[in-house]
């Protein structure tokens, strides 16, 4: 794979490479996970990293990568300091234009730059909508950064007026509403990933811990979702009695617990484990099945069920009951 900017003639490929390489150039050390914030695919990021390794532009240190100083300056000059020269969208063949690609192939075939360019619609003098979209993604650190930016910060960007800022905020609002309606439609929960996908966008940026309970019927279909506890979670702030009371109210056969870690690290604390064990015991006592406890962090999550801890706590409860009888 060639990483020389001047030799990449395909505009779409050039935009994707530029977005990834610029993200890598922000730090002297980086991990593959950190580069995912630019919105590009894990596959393409991995491919570029492997090329940089083969060219000895970067060195692997454990799970992180380090730029060689000389190579970093060379890539910075070529990919960051040199002014970009991209074609206008109107010069693309019809099949290459983002809007036509979206209608023909669906959104999954488009890059974040192309998707953003579609609802920006127009650029400014000297910059196409694609170029403006790329600048926005770089300036705010990806799609998430754009959606969460304050209006006043977006309005400082040349080419963004109130109309375009309103469009950006409207798209974010619609995405959140879509997720809420999808949950209310009685979706069937099949895996921890389903839960994460449903709730990630509404929980990832909360400043305080929120403890949610998903109530399910016997077919694992969602009956209701409630926020039961807020603030720093510990055994004295999460009351199994309140959860069981709500489960009986909904006639739920099973429950899934979900809470967030504002730090971004979803690894469970000792308190998280103790709370979960107590809740599994309470569920067994009332014959309400605890299916999982999921902790949402920054672009990742921890599932007690996937890690075998729910089963472990159930076995402990069974063992305790057996010992009581003897």
PATILUM-581144 format. One record per residue (C-alpha): residue in three letters; chain; x, y, z. Coordinates in steps of 0.1 Angstrom, whole numbers. Layout:
<pts>
<pt ALA; A; <X; Y; Z>>
...
</pts>
This chain:
<pts>
<pt UNK; A; <0; 0; 0>>
<pt UNK; A; <14; 34; -10>>
<pt UNK; A; <13; 62; 16>>
<pt UNK; A; <27; 89; -6>>
<pt UNK; A; <0; 115; -8>>
<pt UNK; A; <8; 127; -43>>
<pt UNK; A; <5; 92; -57>>
<pt UNK; A; <-31; 86; -44>>
<pt UNK; A; <-54; 97; -72>>
<pt UNK; A; <-87; 85; -58>>
<pt UNK; A; <-102; 114; -39>>
<pt UNK; A; <-122; 93; -16>>
<pt UNK; A; <-93; 71; -6>>
<pt UNK; A; <-71; 102; -1>>
<pt UNK; A; <-96; 117; 23>>
<pt UNK; A; <-98; 86; 44>>
<pt UNK; A; <-60; 82; 46>>
<pt UNK; A; <-56; 119; 55>>
<pt UNK; A; <-81; 116; 83>>
<pt UNK; A; <-64; 86; 99>>
<pt UNK; A; <-28; 98; 94>>
<pt UNK; A; <-36; 132; 108>>
<pt UNK; A; <-51; 116; 139>>
<pt UNK; A; <-19; 95; 143>>
<pt UNK; A; <3; 126; 141>>
<pt UNK; A; <-14; 143; 170>>
<pt UNK; A; <7; 123; 195>>
<pt UNK; A; <42; 108; 196>>
<pt UNK; A; <26; 76; 210>>
<pt UNK; A; <-8; 62; 201>>
<pt UNK; A; <-29; 30; 202>>
<pt UNK; A; <-52; 16; 175>>
<pt UNK; A; <-81; 22; 199>>
<pt UNK; A; <-73; 59; 201>>
<pt UNK; A; <-72; 63; 163>>
<pt UNK; A; <-108; 49; 161>>
<pt UNK; A; <-121; 83; 173>>
<pt UNK; A; <-116; 96; 138>>
<pt UNK; A; <-146; 75; 127>>
<pt UNK; A; <-128; 53; 102>>
<pt UNK; A; <-129; 15; 100>>
<pt UNK; A; <-107; -6; 123>>
<pt UNK; A; <-96; -26; 92>>
<pt UNK; A; <-83; 5; 73>>
<pt UNK; A; <-66; 18; 105>>
<pt UNK; A; <-49; -15; 110>>
<pt UNK; A; <-38; -16; 74>>
<pt UNK; A; <-22; 18; 76>>
<pt UNK; A; <-5; 10; 109>>
<pt UNK; A; <10; -22; 93>>
<pt UNK; A; <23; -2; 64>>
<pt UNK; A; <39; 24; 87>>
<pt UNK; A; <55; -5; 106>>
<pt UNK; A; <68; -21; 74>>
<pt UNK; A; <83; 13; 64>>
<pt UNK; A; <98; 17; 99>>
<pt UNK; A; <80; 50; 103>>
<pt UNK; A; <66; 38; 136>>
<pt UNK; A; <78; 13; 162>>
<pt UNK; A; <55; -11; 182>>
<pt UNK; A; <58; -9; 220>>
<pt UNK; A; <34; -34; 236>>
<pt UNK; A; <-1; -24; 224>>
<pt UNK; A; <10; 11; 215>>
<pt UNK; A; <30; 26; 186>>
<pt UNK; A; <57; 52; 186>>
<pt UNK; A; <66; 75; 158>>
<pt UNK; A; <103; 78; 148>>
<pt UNK; A; <111; 115; 151>>
<pt UNK; A; <124; 119; 115>>
<pt UNK; A; <95; 100; 100>>
<pt UNK; A; <69; 119; 120>>
<pt UNK; A; <82; 152; 107>>
<pt UNK; A; <82; 139; 72>>
<pt UNK; A; <46; 126; 74>>
<pt UNK; A; <35; 158; 92>>
<pt UNK; A; <50; 179; 63>>
<pt UNK; A; <33; 158; 37>>
<pt UNK; A; <-1; 151; 53>>
<pt UNK; A; <-7; 180; 77>>
<pt UNK; A; <13; 211; 67>>
<pt UNK; A; <8; 209; 29>>
<pt UNK; A; <-25; 225; 17>>
<pt UNK; A; <-49; 199; 4>>
<pt UNK; A; <-60; 200; -32>>
<pt UNK; A; <-93; 181; -36>>
<pt UNK; A; <-117; 180; -65>>
<pt UNK; A; <-151; 196; -62>>
<pt UNK; A; <-180; 172; -58>>
<pt UNK; A; <-194; 183; -91>>
<pt UNK; A; <-163; 170; -108>>
<pt UNK; A; <-169; 135; -96>>
<pt UNK; A; <-186; 109; -118>>
<pt UNK; A; <-222; 105; -108>>
<pt UNK; A; <-214; 71; -92>>
<pt UNK; A; <-187; 87; -70>>
<pt UNK; A; <-209; 115; -55>>
<pt UNK; A; <-218; 109; -19>>
<pt UNK; A; <-256; 114; -23>>
<pt UNK; A; <-258; 91; -53>>
<pt UNK; A; <-237; 65; -35>>
<pt UNK; A; <-259; 67; -4>>
<pt UNK; A; <-291; 61; -24>>
<pt UNK; A; <-276; 33; -44>>
<pt UNK; A; <-256; 14; -18>>
<pt UNK; A; <-268; 26; 16>>
<pt UNK; A; <-250; 46; 43>>
<pt UNK; A; <-227; 17; 52>>
<pt UNK; A; <-207; 22; 20>>
<pt UNK; A; <-199; 58; 28>>
<pt UNK; A; <-171; 73; 49>>
<pt UNK; A; <-179; 97; 78>>
<pt UNK; A; <-166; 125; 56>>
<pt UNK; A; <-191; 117; 28>>
<pt UNK; A; <-220; 113; 52>>
<pt UNK; A; <-212; 147; 68>>
<pt UNK; A; <-208; 163; 34>>
<pt UNK; A; <-243; 152; 23>>
<pt UNK; A; <-262; 173; 49>>
<pt UNK; A; <-237; 202; 48>>
<pt UNK; A; <-247; 203; 11>>
<pt UNK; A; <-223; 231; 1>>
<pt UNK; A; <-188; 242; 9>>
<pt UNK; A; <-172; 276; 6>>
<pt UNK; A; <-149; 293; -19>>
<pt UNK; A; <-119; 271; -23>>
<pt UNK; A; <-134; 242; -3>>
<pt UNK; A; <-159; 216; -13>>
<pt UNK; A; <-185; 202; 11>>
<pt UNK; A; <-162; 171; 14>>
<pt UNK; A; <-132; 193; 23>>
<pt UNK; A; <-153; 212; 48>>
<pt UNK; A; <-166; 179; 63>>
<pt UNK; A; <-130; 166; 66>>
<pt UNK; A; <-119; 198; 84>>
<pt UNK; A; <-147; 195; 108>>
<pt UNK; A; <-140; 159; 117>>
<pt UNK; A; <-103; 168; 123>>
<pt UNK; A; <-110; 199; 143>>
<pt UNK; A; <-136; 183; 167>>
<pt UNK; A; <-120; 148; 168>>
<pt UNK; A; <-146; 129; 149>>
<pt UNK; A; <-183; 126; 146>>
<pt UNK; A; <-189; 125; 183>>
<pt UNK; A; <-170; 157; 189>>
<pt UNK; A; <-190; 175; 162>>
<pt UNK; A; <-223; 164; 177>>
<pt UNK; A; <-213; 174; 212>>
<pt UNK; A; <-197; 207; 203>>
<pt UNK; A; <-214; 239; 216>>
<pt UNK; A; <-232; 260; 191>>
<pt UNK; A; <-208; 289; 196>>
<pt UNK; A; <-178; 267; 188>>
<pt UNK; A; <-193; 254; 156>>
<pt UNK; A; <-202; 289; 145>>
<pt UNK; A; <-166; 299; 147>>
<pt UNK; A; <-158; 275; 118>>
<pt UNK; A; <-156; 292; 84>>
<pt UNK; A; <-184; 279; 63>>
<pt UNK; A; <-208; 270; 91>>
<pt UNK; A; <-237; 294; 96>>
<pt UNK; A; <-267; 289; 118>>
<pt UNK; A; <-285; 268; 92>>
<pt UNK; A; <-257; 242; 90>>
<pt UNK; A; <-252; 241; 128>>
<pt UNK; A; <-290; 235; 131>>
<pt UNK; A; <-288; 207; 106>>
<pt UNK; A; <-259; 190; 126>>
<pt UNK; A; <-279; 193; 159>>
<pt UNK; A; <-310; 180; 142>>
<pt UNK; A; <-293; 149; 129>>
<pt UNK; A; <-279; 142; 164>>
<pt UNK; A; <-314; 146; 179>>
<pt UNK; A; <-330; 123; 154>>
<pt UNK; A; <-304; 96; 160>>
<pt UNK; A; <-311; 97; 198>>
<pt UNK; A; <-349; 97; 192>>
<pt UNK; A; <-345; 67; 168>>
<pt UNK; A; <-327; 47; 196>>
<pt UNK; A; <-354; 55; 221>>
<pt UNK; A; <-382; 45; 198>>
<pt UNK; A; <-364; 13; 189>>
<pt UNK; A; <-362; 3; 226>>
<pt UNK; A; <-399; 12; 231>>
<pt UNK; A; <-409; -10; 201>>
<pt UNK; A; <-404; -41; 222>>
<pt UNK; A; <-370; -52; 208>>
<pt UNK; A; <-358; -87; 218>>
<pt UNK; A; <-325; -87; 236>>
<pt UNK; A; <-302; -114; 222>>
<pt UNK; A; <-268; -103; 235>>
<pt UNK; A; <-248; -78; 256>>
<pt UNK; A; <-239; -60; 223>>
<pt UNK; A; <-277; -54; 217>>
<pt UNK; A; <-279; -35; 250>>
<pt UNK; A; <-247; -16; 244>>
<pt UNK; A; <-259; -5; 209>>
<pt UNK; A; <-293; 6; 223>>
<pt UNK; A; <-280; 27; 252>>
<pt UNK; A; <-245; 38; 243>>
<pt UNK; A; <-253; 71; 227>>
<pt UNK; A; <-276; 82; 256>>
<pt UNK; A; <-252; 71; 284>>
<pt UNK; A; <-216; 75; 273>>
<pt UNK; A; <-213; 112; 281>>
<pt UNK; A; <-232; 114; 313>>
<pt UNK; A; <-212; 132; 341>>
<pt UNK; A; <-227; 111; 368>>
<pt UNK; A; <-233; 74; 372>>
<pt UNK; A; <-268; 63; 362>>
<pt UNK; A; <-281; 29; 371>>
<pt UNK; A; <-307; 16; 346>>
<pt UNK; A; <-328; -15; 348>>
<pt UNK; A; <-342; -32; 317>>
<pt UNK; A; <-373; -53; 325>>
<pt UNK; A; <-379; -83; 302>>
<pt UNK; A; <-406; -108; 297>>
<pt UNK; A; <-401; -146; 293>>
<pt UNK; A; <-390; -142; 257>>
<pt UNK; A; <-364; -115; 266>>
<pt UNK; A; <-386; -88; 250>>
<pt UNK; A; <-382; -54; 265>>
<pt UNK; A; <-412; -44; 287>>
<pt UNK; A; <-397; -12; 302>>
<pt UNK; A; <-365; 6; 311>>
<pt UNK; A; <-361; 27; 342>>
<pt UNK; A; <-334; 49; 358>>
<pt UNK; A; <-335; 38; 394>>
<pt UNK; A; <-303; 52; 410>>
<pt UNK; A; <-280; 82; 403>>
<pt UNK; A; <-247; 93; 416>>
<pt UNK; A; <-217; 73; 428>>
<pt UNK; A; <-229; 37; 430>>
<pt UNK; A; <-221; 16; 461>>
<pt UNK; A; <-240; -11; 481>>
<pt UNK; A; <-256; 16; 502>>
<pt UNK; A; <-271; 35; 473>>
<pt UNK; A; <-285; 6; 452>>
<pt UNK; A; <-315; -11; 468>>
<pt UNK; A; <-324; -46; 457>>
<pt UNK; A; <-358; -42; 472>>
<pt UNK; A; <-367; -13; 449>>
<pt UNK; A; <-355; -32; 419>>
<pt UNK; A; <-376; -63; 428>>
<pt UNK; A; <-406; -40; 436>>
<pt UNK; A; <-404; -26; 400>>
<pt UNK; A; <-399; -60; 385>>
<pt UNK; A; <-430; -73; 402>>
<pt UNK; A; <-449; -42; 390>>
<pt UNK; A; <-440; -50; 354>>
<pt UNK; A; <-445; -87; 359>>
<pt UNK; A; <-409; -91; 345>>
<pt UNK; A; <-393; -126; 342>>
<pt UNK; A; <-358; -112; 339>>
<pt UNK; A; <-338; -80; 343>>
<pt UNK; A; <-306; -65; 329>>
<pt UNK; A; <-287; -39; 348>>
<pt UNK; A; <-268; -11; 330>>
<pt UNK; A; <-247; 17; 344>>
<pt UNK; A; <-220; 40; 330>>
<pt UNK; A; <-185; 49; 341>>
<pt UNK; A; <-179; 86; 334>>
<pt UNK; A; <-142; 79; 335>>
<pt UNK; A; <-146; 60; 303>>
<pt UNK; A; <-131; 28; 317>>
<pt UNK; A; <-158; 1; 319>>
<pt UNK; A; <-138; -23; 341>>
<pt UNK; A; <-159; -31; 372>>
<pt UNK; A; <-148; -19; 406>>
<pt UNK; A; <-150; -41; 437>>
<pt UNK; A; <-182; -23; 446>>
<pt UNK; A; <-197; -30; 412>>
<pt UNK; A; <-190; -67; 417>>
<pt UNK; A; <-205; -68; 452>>
<pt UNK; A; <-236; -49; 440>>
<pt UNK; A; <-241; -74; 412>>
<pt UNK; A; <-237; -104; 434>>
<pt UNK; A; <-263; -90; 459>>
<pt UNK; A; <-287; -84; 430>>
<pt UNK; A; <-282; -119; 416>>
<pt UNK; A; <-289; -133; 451>>
<pt UNK; A; <-321; -111; 454>>
<pt UNK; A; <-332; -122; 419>>
<pt UNK; A; <-328; -159; 428>>
<pt UNK; A; <-348; -154; 460>>
<pt UNK; A; <-377; -138; 441>>
<pt UNK; A; <-374; -161; 410>>
<pt UNK; A; <-365; -132; 387>>
<pt UNK; A; <-336; -140; 364>>
<pt UNK; A; <-307; -116; 363>>
<pt UNK; A; <-294; -119; 328>>
<pt UNK; A; <-266; -94; 328>>
<pt UNK; A; <-250; -63; 343>>
<pt UNK; A; <-234; -41; 316>>
<pt UNK; A; <-210; -12; 323>>
<pt UNK; A; <-207; 14; 295>>
<pt UNK; A; <-175; 32; 291>>
<pt UNK; A; <-157; 51; 262>>
<pt UNK; A; <-164; 32; 230>>
<pt UNK; A; <-165; -1; 249>>
<pt UNK; A; <-183; -20; 276>>
<pt UNK; A; <-180; -47; 302>>
<pt UNK; A; <-205; -76; 305>>
<pt UNK; A; <-208; -96; 337>>
<pt UNK; A; <-226; -124; 318>>
<pt UNK; A; <-200; -125; 290>>
<pt UNK; A; <-172; -128; 316>>
<pt UNK; A; <-190; -156; 334>>
<pt UNK; A; <-196; -136; 366>>
<pt UNK; A; <-234; -139; 365>>
<pt UNK; A; <-231; -177; 364>>
<pt UNK; A; <-205; -176; 391>>
<pt UNK; A; <-228; -156; 414>>
<pt UNK; A; <-258; -180; 407>>
<pt UNK; A; <-236; -210; 416>>
<pt UNK; A; <-226; -193; 448>>
<pt UNK; A; <-263; -187; 457>>
<pt UNK; A; <-271; -223; 450>>
<pt UNK; A; <-242; -235; 471>>
<pt UNK; A; <-253; -212; 500>>
<pt UNK; A; <-288; -226; 499>>
<pt UNK; A; <-275; -261; 499>>
<pt UNK; A; <-253; -254; 529>>
<pt UNK; A; <-283; -238; 547>>
<pt UNK; A; <-303; -270; 543>>
<pt UNK; A; <-276; -291; 557>>
</pts>
